[in-house]
Amino acid sequence: MFDKEKLFDGLNHITPDNAQNEYYLTDVFEYFWQQRWTVSALVAEHEDEIHGINTFDQLEQARGILNARPGGA
């Protein structure tokens, strides 16, 4: 969860300076720390809530997890 204004400010300060030449949302945290803005974490109730989705296979795995929940997706 982000403060919208701070997130967009942070996004203006990240670069794709990495092996994949990609922008990473998580790079805004360094900017937040430099600005001395609050950064905190929450513990997920279940590990299935925090999977990364970077490939089609991971997306399909997430879809399966959601569909297996009571009530489905």
CHARMM-style PDB file with segment names, atoms N, HN, CA, C and O in Angstrom:
ATOM      1  N   MET     1       0.853  -1.154   0.000  1.00  0.00      PROA
ATOM      2  CA  MET     1       0.000   0.000   0.000  1.00  0.00      PROA
ATOM      3  C   MET     1       0.911   1.232   0.000  1.00  0.00      PROA
ATOM      4  O   MET     1       1.898   1.294   0.733  1.00  0.00      PROA
ATOM      5  N   PHE     2       0.561   2.188  -0.823  1.00  0.00      PROA
ATOM      6  HN  PHE     2      -0.241   2.138  -1.418  1.00  0.00      PROA
ATOM      7  CA  PHE     2       1.380   3.390  -0.968  1.00  0.00      PROA
ATOM      8  C   PHE     2       0.517   4.635  -0.844  1.00  0.00      PROA
ATOM      9  O   PHE     2      -0.671   4.624  -1.164  1.00  0.00      PROA
ATOM     10  N   ASP     3       1.141   5.713  -0.372  1.00  0.00      PROA
ATOM     11  HN  ASP     3       2.107   5.722  -0.112  1.00  0.00      PROA
ATOM     12  CA  ASP     3       0.580   7.040  -0.521  1.00  0.00      PROA
ATOM     13  C   ASP     3       0.760   7.387  -2.001  1.00  0.00      PROA
ATOM     14  O   ASP     3       1.884   7.387  -2.501  1.00  0.00      PROA
ATOM     15  N   LYS     4      -0.327   7.679  -2.698  1.00  0.00      PROA
ATOM     16  HN  LYS     4      -1.241   7.679  -2.291  1.00  0.00      PROA
ATOM     17  CA  LYS     4      -0.300   7.871  -4.149  1.00  0.00      PROA
ATOM     18  C   LYS     4       0.722   8.915  -4.594  1.00  0.00      PROA
ATOM     19  O   LYS     4       1.498   8.662  -5.515  1.00  0.00      PROA
ATOM     20  N   GLU     5       0.731  10.067  -3.961  1.00  0.00      PROA
ATOM     21  HN  GLU     5       0.100  10.272  -3.213  1.00  0.00      PROA
ATOM     22  CA  GLU     5       1.650  11.129  -4.377  1.00  0.00      PROA
ATOM     23  C   GLU     5       3.102  10.709  -4.188  1.00  0.00      PROA
ATOM     24  O   GLU     5       3.945  10.965  -5.048  1.00  0.00      PROA
ATOM     25  N   LYS     6       3.391  10.063  -3.060  1.00  0.00      PROA
ATOM     26  HN  LYS     6       2.706   9.855  -2.362  1.00  0.00      PROA
ATOM     27  CA  LYS     6       4.764   9.629  -2.794  1.00  0.00      PROA
ATOM     28  C   LYS     6       5.183   8.518  -3.755  1.00  0.00      PROA
ATOM     29  O   LYS     6       6.330   8.483  -4.203  1.00  0.00      PROA
ATOM     30  N   LEU     7       4.264   7.615  -4.072  1.00  0.00      PROA
ATOM     31  HN  LEU     7       3.333   7.643  -3.709  1.00  0.00      PROA
ATOM     32  CA  LEU     7       4.588   6.547  -5.015  1.00  0.00      PROA
ATOM     33  C   LEU     7       4.958   7.131  -6.367  1.00  0.00      PROA
ATOM     34  O   LEU     7       5.984   6.760  -6.936  1.00  0.00      PROA
ATOM     35  N   PHE     8       4.139   8.038  -6.893  1.00  0.00      PROA
ATOM     36  HN  PHE     8       3.305   8.339  -6.430  1.00  0.00      PROA
ATOM     37  CA  PHE     8       4.435   8.611  -8.202  1.00  0.00      PROA
ATOM     38  C   PHE     8       5.717   9.431  -8.168  1.00  0.00      PROA
ATOM     39  O   PHE     8       6.456   9.457  -9.152  1.00  0.00      PROA
ATOM     40  N   ASP     9       5.990  10.095  -7.062  1.00  0.00      PROA
ATOM     41  HN  ASP     9       5.390  10.073  -6.262  1.00  0.00      PROA
ATOM     42  CA  ASP     9       7.260  10.798  -6.914  1.00  0.00      PROA
ATOM     43  C   ASP     9       8.410   9.792  -6.974  1.00  0.00      PROA
ATOM     44  O   ASP     9       9.396  10.005  -7.680  1.00  0.00      PROA
ATOM     45  N   GLY    10       8.275   8.703  -6.232  1.00  0.00      PROA
ATOM     46  HN  GLY    10       7.474   8.530  -5.658  1.00  0.00      PROA
ATOM     47  CA  GLY    10       9.316   7.682  -6.228  1.00  0.00      PROA
ATOM     48  C   GLY    10       9.517   7.047  -7.589  1.00  0.00      PROA
ATOM     49  O   GLY    10      10.652   6.780  -7.982  1.00  0.00      PROA
ATOM     50  N   LEU    11       8.431   6.798  -8.320  1.00  0.00      PROA
ATOM     51  HN  LEU    11       7.508   7.015  -8.001  1.00  0.00      PROA
ATOM     52  CA  LEU    11       8.536   6.189  -9.648  1.00  0.00      PROA
ATOM     53  C   LEU    11       9.312   7.071 -10.612  1.00  0.00      PROA
ATOM     54  O   LEU    11       9.954   6.571 -11.536  1.00  0.00      PROA
ATOM     55  N   ASN    12       9.255   8.381 -10.400  1.00  0.00      PROA
ATOM     56  HN  ASN    12       8.733   8.787  -9.650  1.00  0.00      PROA
ATOM     57  CA  ASN    12      10.024   9.296 -11.246  1.00  0.00      PROA
ATOM     58  C   ASN    12      11.519   9.216 -10.984  1.00  0.00      PROA
ATOM     59  O   ASN    12      12.306   9.789 -11.738  1.00  0.00      PROA
ATOM     60  N   HSD    13      11.926   8.518  -9.930  1.00  0.00      PROA
ATOM     61  HN  HSD    13      11.287   8.052  -9.317  1.00  0.00      PROA
ATOM     62  CA  HSD    13      13.337   8.457  -9.557  1.00  0.00      PROA
ATOM     63  C   HSD    13      13.952   7.069  -9.722  1.00  0.00      PROA
ATOM     64  O   HSD    13      15.098   6.865  -9.320  1.00  0.00      PROA
ATOM     65  N   ILE    14      13.240   6.126 -10.289  1.00  0.00      PROA
ATOM     66  HN  ILE    14      12.309   6.292 -10.615  1.00  0.00      PROA
ATOM     67  CA  ILE    14      13.832   4.816 -10.511  1.00  0.00      PROA
ATOM     68  C   ILE    14      14.275   4.690 -11.965  1.00  0.00      PROA
ATOM     69  O   ILE    14      13.748   5.366 -12.849  1.00  0.00      PROA
ATOM     70  N   THR    15      15.235   3.827 -12.195  1.00  0.00      PROA
ATOM     71  HN  THR    15      15.663   3.278 -11.477  1.00  0.00      PROA
ATOM     72  CA  THR    15      15.780   3.632 -13.538  1.00  0.00      PROA
ATOM     73  C   THR    15      15.862   2.138 -13.839  1.00  0.00      PROA
ATOM     74  O   THR    15      15.836   1.317 -12.922  1.00  0.00      PROA
ATOM     75  N   PRO    16      15.960   1.786 -15.116  1.00  0.00      PROA
ATOM     76  CA  PRO    16      16.107   0.373 -15.482  1.00  0.00      PROA
ATOM     77  C   PRO    16      17.580  -0.040 -15.513  1.00  0.00      PROA
ATOM     78  O   PRO    16      18.008  -0.766 -16.410  1.00  0.00      PROA
ATOM     79  N   ASP    17      18.343   0.423 -14.536  1.00  0.00      PROA
ATOM     80  HN  ASP    17      17.995   1.013 -13.807  1.00  0.00      PROA
ATOM     81  CA  ASP    17      19.782   0.164 -14.487  1.00  0.00      PROA
ATOM     82  C   ASP    17      20.040  -1.188 -13.824  1.00  0.00      PROA
ATOM     83  O   ASP    17      20.494  -1.254 -12.682  1.00  0.00      PROA
ATOM     84  N   ASN    18      19.744  -2.267 -14.560  1.00  0.00      PROA
ATOM     85  HN  ASN    18      19.375  -2.213 -15.488  1.00  0.00      PROA
ATOM     86  CA  ASN    18      19.955  -3.628 -14.068  1.00  0.00      PROA
ATOM     87  C   ASN    18      20.150  -4.550 -15.260  1.00  0.00      PROA
ATOM     88  O   ASN    18      19.982  -4.124 -16.403  1.00  0.00      PROA
ATOM     89  N   ALA    19      20.501  -5.800 -15.013  1.00  0.00      PROA
ATOM     90  HN  ALA    19      20.638  -6.146 -14.085  1.00  0.00      PROA
ATOM     91  CA  ALA    19      20.815  -6.744 -16.090  1.00  0.00      PROA
ATOM     92  C   ALA    19      19.652  -6.948 -17.055  1.00  0.00      PROA
ATOM     93  O   ALA    19      19.869  -7.191 -18.243  1.00  0.00      PROA
ATOM     94  N   GLN    20      18.421  -6.850 -16.556  1.00  0.00      PROA
ATOM     95  HN  GLN    20      18.245  -6.652 -15.592  1.00  0.00      PROA
ATOM     96  CA  GLN    20      17.255  -7.070 -17.402  1.00  0.00      PROA
ATOM     97  C   GLN    20      16.779  -5.784 -18.085  1.00  0.00      PROA
ATOM     98  O   GLN    20      15.872  -5.819 -18.917  1.00  0.00      PROA
ATOM     99  N   ASN    21      17.392  -4.652 -17.733  1.00  0.00      PROA
ATOM    100  HN  ASN    21      18.129  -4.623 -17.057  1.00  0.00      PROA
ATOM    101  CA  ASN    21      16.994  -3.346 -18.258  1.00  0.00      PROA
ATOM    102  C   ASN    21      15.504  -3.097 -18.034  1.00  0.00      PROA
ATOM    103  O   ASN    21      14.796  -2.616 -18.918  1.00  0.00      PROA
ATOM    104  N   GLU    22      15.044  -3.440 -16.811  1.00  0.00      PROA
ATOM    105  HN  GLU    22      15.620  -3.830 -16.092  1.00  0.00      PROA
ATOM    106  CA  GLU    22      13.636  -3.299 -16.448  1.00  0.00      PROA
ATOM    107  C   GLU    22      13.483  -2.361 -15.256  1.00  0.00      PROA
ATOM    108  O   GLU    22      14.408  -2.176 -14.466  1.00  0.00      PROA
ATOM    109  N   TYR    23      12.303  -1.779 -15.147  1.00  0.00      PROA
ATOM    110  HN  TYR    23      11.552  -1.930 -15.789  1.00  0.00      PROA
ATOM    111  CA  TYR    23      11.958  -0.986 -13.976  1.00  0.00      PROA
ATOM    112  C   TYR    23      11.388  -1.926 -12.920  1.00  0.00      PROA
ATOM    113  O   TYR    23      10.580  -2.800 -13.234  1.00  0.00      PROA
ATOM    114  N   TYR    24      11.804  -1.747 -11.673  1.00  0.00      PROA
ATOM    115  HN  TYR    24      12.459  -1.037 -11.418  1.00  0.00      PROA
ATOM    116  CA  TYR    24      11.297  -2.561 -10.575  1.00  0.00      PROA
ATOM    117  C   TYR    24      10.593  -1.669  -9.565  1.00  0.00      PROA
ATOM    118  O   TYR    24      11.181  -0.725  -9.038  1.00  0.00      PROA
ATOM    119  N   LEU    25       9.332  -1.977  -9.302  1.00  0.00      PROA
ATOM    120  HN  LEU    25       8.854  -2.744  -9.731  1.00  0.00      PROA
ATOM    121  CA  LEU    25       8.567  -1.202  -8.327  1.00  0.00      PROA
ATOM    122  C   LEU    25       9.286  -1.158  -6.979  1.00  0.00      PROA
ATOM    123  O   LEU    25       9.256  -0.141  -6.285  1.00  0.00      PROA
ATOM    124  N   THR    26       9.925  -2.259  -6.616  1.00  0.00      PROA
ATOM    125  HN  THR    26       9.949  -3.085  -7.179  1.00  0.00      PROA
ATOM    126  CA  THR    26      10.595  -2.305  -5.310  1.00  0.00      PROA
ATOM    127  C   THR    26      11.746  -1.306  -5.199  1.00  0.00      PROA
ATOM    128  O   THR    26      12.194  -1.010  -4.091  1.00  0.00      PROA
ATOM    129  N   ASP    27      12.232  -0.783  -6.321  1.00  0.00      PROA
ATOM    130  HN  ASP    27      11.869  -1.024  -7.221  1.00  0.00      PROA
ATOM    131  CA  ASP    27      13.302   0.219  -6.263  1.00  0.00      PROA
ATOM    132  C   ASP    27      12.840   1.530  -5.632  1.00  0.00      PROA
ATOM    133  O   ASP    27      13.674   2.333  -5.214  1.00  0.00      PROA
ATOM    134  N   VAL    28      11.531   1.764  -5.554  1.00  0.00      PROA
ATOM    135  HN  VAL    28      10.853   1.111  -5.893  1.00  0.00      PROA
ATOM    136  CA  VAL    28      11.066   3.006  -4.916  1.00  0.00      PROA
ATOM    137  C   VAL    28      11.399   3.020  -3.432  1.00  0.00      PROA
ATOM    138  O   VAL    28      11.493   4.093  -2.835  1.00  0.00      PROA
ATOM    139  N   PHE    29      11.581   1.852  -2.822  1.00  0.00      PROA
ATOM    140  HN  PHE    29      11.505   0.980  -3.306  1.00  0.00      PROA
ATOM    141  CA  PHE    29      11.876   1.831  -1.389  1.00  0.00      PROA
ATOM    142  C   PHE    29      13.173   2.559  -1.066  1.00  0.00      PROA
ATOM    143  O   PHE    29      13.248   3.265  -0.061  1.00  0.00      PROA
ATOM    144  N   GLU    30      14.186   2.400  -1.893  1.00  0.00      PROA
ATOM    145  HN  GLU    30      14.126   1.826  -2.710  1.00  0.00      PROA
ATOM    146  CA  GLU    30      15.437   3.116  -1.644  1.00  0.00      PROA
ATOM    147  C   GLU    30      15.193   4.622  -1.660  1.00  0.00      PROA
ATOM    148  O   GLU    30      15.708   5.349  -0.809  1.00  0.00      PROA
ATOM    149  N   TYR    31      14.418   5.082  -2.617  1.00  0.00      PROA
ATOM    150  HN  TYR    31      14.000   4.492  -3.308  1.00  0.00      PROA
ATOM    151  CA  TYR    31      14.082   6.505  -2.673  1.00  0.00      PROA
ATOM    152  C   TYR    31      13.310   6.927  -1.429  1.00  0.00      PROA
ATOM    153  O   TYR    31      13.584   7.983  -0.860  1.00  0.00      PROA
ATOM    154  N   PHE    32      12.346   6.112  -1.003  1.00  0.00      PROA
ATOM    155  HN  PHE    32      12.124   5.254  -1.466  1.00  0.00      PROA
ATOM    156  CA  PHE    32      11.584   6.414   0.211  1.00  0.00      PROA
ATOM    157  C   PHE    32      12.523   6.548   1.411  1.00  0.00      PROA
ATOM    158  O   PHE    32      12.387   7.475   2.209  1.00  0.00      PROA
ATOM    159  N   TRP    33      13.469   5.625   1.533  1.00  0.00      PROA
ATOM    160  HN  TRP    33      13.580   4.873   0.884  1.00  0.00      PROA
ATOM    161  CA  TRP    33      14.407   5.678   2.663  1.00  0.00      PROA
ATOM    162  C   TRP    33      15.253   6.951   2.593  1.00  0.00      PROA
ATOM    163  O   TRP    33      15.505   7.587   3.617  1.00  0.00      PROA
ATOM    164  N   GLN    34      15.692   7.321   1.387  1.00  0.00      PROA
ATOM    165  HN  GLN    34      15.488   6.804   0.555  1.00  0.00      PROA
ATOM    166  CA  GLN    34      16.479   8.545   1.232  1.00  0.00      PROA
ATOM    167  C   GLN    34      15.678   9.773   1.651  1.00  0.00      PROA
ATOM    168  O   GLN    34      16.236  10.733   2.183  1.00  0.00      PROA
ATOM    169  N   GLN    35      14.381   9.740   1.413  1.00  0.00      PROA
ATOM    170  HN  GLN    35      13.928   8.960   0.981  1.00  0.00      PROA
ATOM    171  CA  GLN    35      13.520  10.859   1.791  1.00  0.00      PROA
ATOM    172  C   GLN    35      13.091  10.784   3.259  1.00  0.00      PROA
ATOM    173  O   GLN    35      12.421  11.683   3.768  1.00  0.00      PROA
ATOM    174  N   ARG    36      13.486   9.700   3.928  1.00  0.00      PROA
ATOM    175  HN  ARG    36      14.030   8.970   3.515  1.00  0.00      PROA
ATOM    176  CA  ARG    36      13.108   9.438   5.316  1.00  0.00      PROA
ATOM    177  C   ARG    36      11.592   9.289   5.478  1.00  0.00      PROA
ATOM    178  O   ARG    36      11.011   9.682   6.490  1.00  0.00      PROA
ATOM    179  N   TRP    37      10.970   8.703   4.440  1.00  0.00      PROA
ATOM    180  HN  TRP    37      11.442   8.383   3.618  1.00  0.00      PROA
ATOM    181  CA  TRP    37       9.547   8.396   4.490  1.00  0.00      PROA
ATOM    182  C   TRP    37       9.367   7.019   5.122  1.00  0.00      PROA
ATOM    183  O   TRP    37      10.254   6.170   5.028  1.00  0.00      PROA
ATOM    184  N   THR    38       8.253   6.803   5.750  1.00  0.00      PROA
ATOM    185  HN  THR    38       7.533   7.493   5.827  1.00  0.00      PROA
ATOM    186  CA  THR    38       7.991   5.538   6.433  1.00  0.00      PROA
ATOM    187  C   THR    38       7.861   4.393   5.443  1.00  0.00      PROA
ATOM    188  O   THR    38       7.124   4.469   4.459  1.00  0.00      PROA
ATOM    189  N   VAL    39       8.602   3.329   5.736  1.00  0.00      PROA
ATOM    190  HN  VAL    39       9.201   3.268   6.534  1.00  0.00      PROA
ATOM    191  CA  VAL    39       8.499   2.079   4.986  1.00  0.00      PROA
ATOM    192  C   VAL    39       8.305   0.988   6.028  1.00  0.00      PROA
ATOM    193  O   VAL    39       9.098   0.866   6.961  1.00  0.00      PROA
ATOM    194  N   SER    40       7.261   0.204   5.873  1.00  0.00      PROA
ATOM    195  HN  SER    40       6.616   0.302   5.115  1.00  0.00      PROA
ATOM    196  CA  SER    40       7.013  -0.868   6.840  1.00  0.00      PROA
ATOM    197  C   SER    40       6.488  -2.085   6.101  1.00  0.00      PROA
ATOM    198  O   SER    40       6.195  -2.029   4.907  1.00  0.00      PROA
ATOM    199  N   ALA    41       6.375  -3.171   6.820  1.00  0.00      PROA
ATOM    200  HN  ALA    41       6.613  -3.217   7.790  1.00  0.00      PROA
ATOM    201  CA  ALA    41       5.936  -4.434   6.223  1.00  0.00      PROA
ATOM    202  C   ALA    41       4.855  -5.067   7.087  1.00  0.00      PROA
ATOM    203  O   ALA    41       4.745  -4.796   8.282  1.00  0.00      PROA
ATOM    204  N   LEU    42       4.080  -5.898   6.461  1.00  0.00      PROA
ATOM    205  HN  LEU    42       4.169  -6.118   5.490  1.00  0.00      PROA
ATOM    206  CA  LEU    42       3.064  -6.684   7.151  1.00  0.00      PROA
ATOM    207  C   LEU    42       3.358  -8.159   6.919  1.00  0.00      PROA
ATOM    208  O   LEU    42       3.906  -8.534   5.883  1.00  0.00      PROA
ATOM    209  N   VAL    43       3.000  -8.976   7.868  1.00  0.00      PROA
ATOM    210  HN  VAL    43       2.554  -8.671   8.710  1.00  0.00      PROA
ATOM    211  CA  VAL    43       3.176 -10.415   7.716  1.00  0.00      PROA
ATOM    212  C   VAL    43       1.939 -10.966   7.014  1.00  0.00      PROA
ATOM    213  O   VAL    43       0.815 -10.742   7.463  1.00  0.00      PROA
ATOM    214  N   ALA    44       2.145 -11.683   5.920  1.00  0.00      PROA
ATOM    215  HN  ALA    44       3.058 -11.865   5.555  1.00  0.00      PROA
ATOM    216  CA  ALA    44       1.032 -12.290   5.198  1.00  0.00      PROA
ATOM    217  C   ALA    44       0.481 -13.457   6.011  1.00  0.00      PROA
ATOM    218  O   ALA    44       1.227 -14.176   6.675  1.00  0.00      PROA
ATOM    219  N   GLU    45      -0.826 -13.629   5.949  1.00  0.00      PROA
ATOM    220  HN  GLU    45      -1.433 -13.045   5.409  1.00  0.00      PROA
ATOM    221  CA  GLU    45      -1.440 -14.739   6.667  1.00  0.00      PROA
ATOM    222  C   GLU    45      -1.067 -16.079   6.053  1.00  0.00      PROA
ATOM    223  O   GLU    45      -1.006 -17.089   6.754  1.00  0.00      PROA
ATOM    224  N   HSD    46      -0.814 -16.095   4.739  1.00  0.00      PROA
ATOM    225  HN  HSD    46      -0.863 -15.275   4.170  1.00  0.00      PROA
ATOM    226  CA  HSD    46      -0.454 -17.341   4.067  1.00  0.00      PROA
ATOM    227  C   HSD    46       0.509 -17.021   2.928  1.00  0.00      PROA
ATOM    228  O   HSD    46       0.369 -15.994   2.264  1.00  0.00      PROA
ATOM    229  N   GLU    47       1.480 -17.893   2.703  1.00  0.00      PROA
ATOM    230  HN  GLU    47       1.593 -18.728   3.243  1.00  0.00      PROA
ATOM    231  CA  GLU    47       2.502 -17.639   1.687  1.00  0.00      PROA
ATOM    232  C   GLU    47       1.917 -17.483   0.287  1.00  0.00      PROA
ATOM    233  O   GLU    47       2.527 -16.832  -0.561  1.00  0.00      PROA
ATOM    234  N   ASP    48       0.752 -18.065   0.031  1.00  0.00      PROA
ATOM    235  HN  ASP    48       0.257 -18.593   0.721  1.00  0.00      PROA
ATOM    236  CA  ASP    48       0.133 -17.924  -1.286  1.00  0.00      PROA
ATOM    237  C   ASP    48      -0.272 -16.490  -1.595  1.00  0.00      PROA
ATOM    238  O   ASP    48      -0.551 -16.170  -2.750  1.00  0.00      PROA
ATOM    239  N   GLU    49      -0.310 -15.625  -0.599  1.00  0.00      PROA
ATOM    240  HN  GLU    49      -0.084 -15.885   0.340  1.00  0.00      PROA
ATOM    241  CA  GLU    49      -0.712 -14.235  -0.804  1.00  0.00      PROA
ATOM    242  C   GLU    49       0.416 -13.361  -1.335  1.00  0.00      PROA
ATOM    243  O   GLU    49       0.178 -12.212  -1.706  1.00  0.00      PROA
ATOM    244  N   ILE    50       1.648 -13.887  -1.377  1.00  0.00      PROA
ATOM    245  HN  ILE    50       1.841 -14.820  -1.075  1.00  0.00      PROA
ATOM    246  CA  ILE    50       2.778 -13.024  -1.723  1.00  0.00      PROA
ATOM    247  C   ILE    50       3.641 -13.568  -2.859  1.00  0.00      PROA
ATOM    248  O   ILE    50       4.790 -13.152  -3.009  1.00  0.00      PROA
ATOM    249  N   HSD    51       3.113 -14.482  -3.652  1.00  0.00      PROA
ATOM    250  HN  HSD    51       2.180 -14.820  -3.531  1.00  0.00      PROA
ATOM    251  CA  HSD    51       3.869 -14.991  -4.801  1.00  0.00      PROA
ATOM    252  C   HSD    51       4.125 -13.874  -5.812  1.00  0.00      PROA
ATOM    253  O   HSD    51       3.271 -13.019  -6.044  1.00  0.00      PROA
ATOM    254  N   GLY    52       5.313 -13.901  -6.405  1.00  0.00      PROA
ATOM    255  HN  GLY    52       6.006 -14.596  -6.216  1.00  0.00      PROA
ATOM    256  CA  GLY    52       5.579 -13.010  -7.521  1.00  0.00      PROA
ATOM    257  C   GLY    52       4.996 -13.613  -8.786  1.00  0.00      PROA
ATOM    258  O   GLY    52       4.928 -14.834  -8.928  1.00  0.00      PROA
ATOM    259  N   ILE    53       4.578 -12.759  -9.695  1.00  0.00      PROA
ATOM    260  HN  ILE    53       4.633 -11.767  -9.579  1.00  0.00      PROA
ATOM    261  CA  ILE    53       4.058 -13.233 -10.979  1.00  0.00      PROA
ATOM    262  C   ILE    53       4.831 -12.519 -12.071  1.00  0.00      PROA
ATOM    263  O   ILE    53       4.598 -11.345 -12.362  1.00  0.00      PROA
ATOM    264  N   ASN    54       5.767 -13.265 -12.675  1.00  0.00      PROA
ATOM    265  HN  ASN    54       5.956 -14.218 -12.439  1.00  0.00      PROA
ATOM    266  CA  ASN    54       6.613 -12.705 -13.725  1.00  0.00      PROA
ATOM    267  C   ASN    54       6.535 -13.487 -15.026  1.00  0.00      PROA
ATOM    268  O   ASN    54       7.053 -13.033 -16.047  1.00  0.00      PROA
ATOM    269  N   THR    55       5.903 -14.645 -15.013  1.00  0.00      PROA
ATOM    270  HN  THR    55       5.482 -15.015 -14.185  1.00  0.00      PROA
ATOM    271  CA  THR    55       5.801 -15.465 -16.214  1.00  0.00      PROA
ATOM    272  C   THR    55       4.363 -15.954 -16.374  1.00  0.00      PROA
ATOM    273  O   THR    55       3.563 -15.876 -15.442  1.00  0.00      PROA
ATOM    274  N   PHE    56       4.046 -16.456 -17.561  1.00  0.00      PROA
ATOM    275  HN  PHE    56       4.696 -16.519 -18.319  1.00  0.00      PROA
ATOM    276  CA  PHE    56       2.719 -17.008 -17.800  1.00  0.00      PROA
ATOM    277  C   PHE    56       2.460 -18.184 -16.863  1.00  0.00      PROA
ATOM    278  O   PHE    56       1.358 -18.325 -16.332  1.00  0.00      PROA
ATOM    279  N   ASP    57       3.472 -19.029 -16.658  1.00  0.00      PROA
ATOM    280  HN  ASP    57       4.367 -18.914 -17.089  1.00  0.00      PROA
ATOM    281  CA  ASP    57       3.299 -20.179 -15.760  1.00  0.00      PROA
ATOM    282  C   ASP    57       2.978 -19.727 -14.329  1.00  0.00      PROA
ATOM    283  O   ASP    57       2.127 -20.327 -13.672  1.00  0.00      PROA
ATOM    284  N   GLN    58       3.644 -18.685 -13.847  1.00  0.00      PROA
ATOM    285  HN  GLN    58       4.335 -18.199 -14.381  1.00  0.00      PROA
ATOM    286  CA  GLN    58       3.361 -18.167 -12.505  1.00  0.00      PROA
ATOM    287  C   GLN    58       1.962 -17.564 -12.440  1.00  0.00      PROA
ATOM    288  O   GLN    58       1.292 -17.662 -11.412  1.00  0.00      PROA
ATOM    289  N   LEU    59       1.517 -16.939 -13.531  1.00  0.00      PROA
ATOM    290  HN  LEU    59       2.061 -16.859 -14.366  1.00  0.00      PROA
ATOM    291  CA  LEU    59       0.164 -16.403 -13.577  1.00  0.00      PROA
ATOM    292  C   LEU    59      -0.858 -17.538 -13.498  1.00  0.00      PROA
ATOM    293  O   LEU    59      -1.860 -17.427 -12.792  1.00  0.00      PROA
ATOM    294  N   GLU    60      -0.606 -18.601 -14.205  1.00  0.00      PROA
ATOM    295  HN  GLU    60       0.209 -18.691 -14.778  1.00  0.00      PROA
ATOM    296  CA  GLU    60      -1.510 -19.752 -14.161  1.00  0.00      PROA
ATOM    297  C   GLU    60      -1.523 -20.392 -12.777  1.00  0.00      PROA
ATOM    298  O   GLU    60      -2.572 -20.830 -12.303  1.00  0.00      PROA
ATOM    299  N   GLN    61      -0.359 -20.449 -12.125  1.00  0.00      PROA
ATOM    300  HN  GLN    61       0.493 -20.093 -12.510  1.00  0.00      PROA
ATOM    301  CA  GLN    61      -0.298 -20.986 -10.766  1.00  0.00      PROA
ATOM    302  C   GLN    61      -1.134 -20.110  -9.829  1.00  0.00      PROA
ATOM    303  O   GLN    61      -1.867 -20.631  -8.989  1.00  0.00      PROA
ATOM    304  N   ALA    62      -1.032 -18.797  -9.965  1.00  0.00      PROA
ATOM    305  HN  ALA    62      -0.437 -18.374 -10.648  1.00  0.00      PROA
ATOM    306  CA  ALA    62      -1.817 -17.887  -9.124  1.00  0.00      PROA
ATOM    307  C   ALA    62      -3.312 -18.066  -9.395  1.00  0.00      PROA
ATOM    308  O   ALA    62      -4.124 -18.043  -8.470  1.00  0.00      PROA
ATOM    309  N   ARG    63      -3.663 -18.242 -10.659  1.00  0.00      PROA
ATOM    310  HN  ARG    63      -3.003 -18.260 -11.410  1.00  0.00      PROA
ATOM    311  CA  ARG    63      -5.063 -18.462 -10.998  1.00  0.00      PROA
ATOM    312  C   ARG    63      -5.586 -19.729 -10.327  1.00  0.00      PROA
ATOM    313  O   ARG    63      -6.706 -19.745  -9.816  1.00  0.00      PROA
ATOM    314  N   GLY    64      -4.775 -20.794 -10.327  1.00  0.00      PROA
ATOM    315  HN  GLY    64      -3.865 -20.780 -10.742  1.00  0.00      PROA
ATOM    316  CA  GLY    64      -5.152 -22.036  -9.663  1.00  0.00      PROA
ATOM    317  C   GLY    64      -5.347 -21.855  -8.168  1.00  0.00      PROA
ATOM    318  O   GLY    64      -6.282 -22.408  -7.588  1.00  0.00      PROA
ATOM    319  N   ILE    65      -4.472 -21.083  -7.543  1.00  0.00      PROA
ATOM    320  HN  ILE    65      -3.713 -20.633  -8.014  1.00  0.00      PROA
ATOM    321  CA  ILE    65      -4.587 -20.816  -6.097  1.00  0.00      PROA
ATOM    322  C   ILE    65      -5.883 -20.068  -5.811  1.00  0.00      PROA
ATOM    323  O   ILE    65      -6.605 -20.412  -4.875  1.00  0.00      PROA
ATOM    324  N   LEU    66      -6.184 -19.042  -6.615  1.00  0.00      PROA
ATOM    325  HN  LEU    66      -5.597 -18.763  -7.375  1.00  0.00      PROA
ATOM    326  CA  LEU    66      -7.413 -18.275  -6.411  1.00  0.00      PROA
ATOM    327  C   LEU    66      -8.651 -19.131  -6.633  1.00  0.00      PROA
ATOM    328  O   LEU    66      -9.614 -19.043  -5.871  1.00  0.00      PROA
ATOM    329  N   ASN    67      -8.630 -19.952  -7.667  1.00  0.00      PROA
ATOM    330  HN  ASN    67      -7.848 -20.023  -8.286  1.00  0.00      PROA
ATOM    331  CA  ASN    67      -9.779 -20.805  -7.955  1.00  0.00      PROA
ATOM    332  C   ASN    67      -9.999 -21.862  -6.887  1.00  0.00      PROA
ATOM    333  O   ASN    67     -11.124 -22.322  -6.694  1.00  0.00      PROA
ATOM    334  N   ALA    68      -8.925 -22.258  -6.184  1.00  0.00      PROA
ATOM    335  HN  ALA    68      -8.011 -21.884  -6.341  1.00  0.00      PROA
ATOM    336  CA  ALA    68      -9.042 -23.287  -5.141  1.00  0.00      PROA
ATOM    337  C   ALA    68      -9.590 -22.722  -3.830  1.00  0.00      PROA
ATOM    338  O   ALA    68      -9.985 -23.483  -2.946  1.00  0.00      PROA
ATOM    339  N   ARG    69      -9.614 -21.410  -3.699  1.00  0.00      PROA
ATOM    340  HN  ARG    69      -9.293 -20.792  -4.416  1.00  0.00      PROA
ATOM    341  CA  ARG    69     -10.139 -20.802  -2.470  1.00  0.00      PROA
ATOM    342  C   ARG    69     -11.647 -20.974  -2.397  1.00  0.00      PROA
ATOM    343  O   ARG    69     -12.319 -21.091  -3.422  1.00  0.00      PROA
ATOM    344  N   PRO    70     -12.170 -20.989  -1.188  1.00  0.00      PROA
ATOM    345  CA  PRO    70     -13.632 -21.063  -1.045  1.00  0.00      PROA
ATOM    346  C   PRO    70     -14.280 -19.914  -1.831  1.00  0.00      PROA
ATOM    347  O   PRO    70     -13.892 -18.756  -1.672  1.00  0.00      PROA
ATOM    348  N   GLY    71     -15.236 -20.226  -2.653  1.00  0.00      PROA
ATOM    349  HN  GLY    71     -15.551 -21.167  -2.783  1.00  0.00      PROA
ATOM    350  CA  GLY    71     -15.893 -19.211  -3.454  1.00  0.00      PROA
ATOM    351  C   GLY    71     -15.235 -18.985  -4.800  1.00  0.00      PROA
ATOM    352  O   GLY    71     -15.802 -18.307  -5.657  1.00  0.00      PROA
ATOM    353  N   GLY    72     -14.035 -19.546  -5.006  1.00  0.00      PROA
ATOM    354  HN  GLY    72     -13.574 -20.097  -4.310  1.00  0.00      PROA
ATOM    355  CA  GLY    72     -13.332 -19.398  -6.290  1.00  0.00      PROA
ATOM    356  C   GLY    72     -12.945 -17.970  -6.583  1.00  0.00      PROA
ATOM    357  O   GLY    72     -13.050 -17.083  -5.735  1.00  0.00      PROA
ATOM    358  N   ALA    73     -12.497 -17.773  -7.797  1.00  0.00      PROA
ATOM    359  HN  ALA    73     -12.412 -18.493  -8.485  1.00  0.00      PROA
ATOM    360  CA  ALA    73     -12.030 -16.438  -8.204  1.00  0.00      PROA
ATOM    361  C   ALA    73     -13.150 -15.587  -8.738  1.00  0.00      PROA
ATOM    362  OT1 ALA    73     -12.925 -14.440  -9.122  1.00  0.00      PROA
TER     363      ALA     73
END
